[in-house]
């Protein structure tokens, strides 16, 4: 592994490195599908009021956020509140 790759890996949290990031993304996608499935079951039986409708929207939204976080987020970009290094 060259020094540039090592520097890039060191700035990423453990959970956002490969293969952990792929496993966590898969877990969140499966969880989102299960939540939506359960919400549609509740809606079909007429149970839960507004909560199942919120789960239908919120489950995939949370999964999409974590898939982005674990796989696409640039951890090397300057974070808000940090002073630029020269």
N, C-alpha and C positions, 0 to 999 in steps of 0.2 A: 504494500500500500504506500503510495507516495505521500509526501508531507502535506500537500494540498487536501487530499482526501481525509487524512487524519485530522487536520484543522477543521474541516467541515463537519466531520462526525463528532468531534469534541464539543461543538456548540449546540448540537441537537440533544434533547433529552433522550434517555434510554428508550422510552416508550415510542419515540418517533423515529427510531432507527429500524432498518430492515433486519430481520423478518418480523420483529415485534409489531411494527406499524401495520403490516398486512394482516396479522392475526387480530389485532385490536379493531381494525376497520371491518373485518369480517364479522367479528362479534357484534359490533354496533349495527351492522346491516341486518344480521339475523334478529337482533333484538327489536329493531324497527319493524321488520316484517311481522314478528310475533305480536307486537303491540297493536299494529293496525289490524291484524287478523282478529285479535281479541276485541278491539273496539267495534269492528263490523259485526261481530257476534252479539255484543251488547246492544248495538243499534237495532239489529234484526229482532232481538227479543224485547225491545222497548225498555231496556234498563239503563240507568246511569245518568239520565238527563243530558246535560251539555258536555260532560267529561269525555265520553267516547269521541265526540266530534273534535274536541281539542287534541285528543290522542292521535286521531287520524292525521292532523296537521303537524303536531309537535313531535311525534315519534320519528318520522322521516327527516324533519328539520334538524333535530339533534344528531341523528346519524350522519347527515350530510356535513354538519359542522365538524364532527370528530373525524370523518374521513378526510376532510380538508386539513384539519389540524395535524393528523398523523402522517399524511402523505404529501401535501402540497404546500404547507406553510413554510415560509423562508425564515428560519430561525437566525440567519446571519444578518437580516435587515435590522436597522437601528430601531430600538424599541422607544416608545414615547417616554420622555423624562430622562433619557440618557444624554449625556453630553457627547458630541461628536469627537472621536479620537483623531488626532493628527499625526 
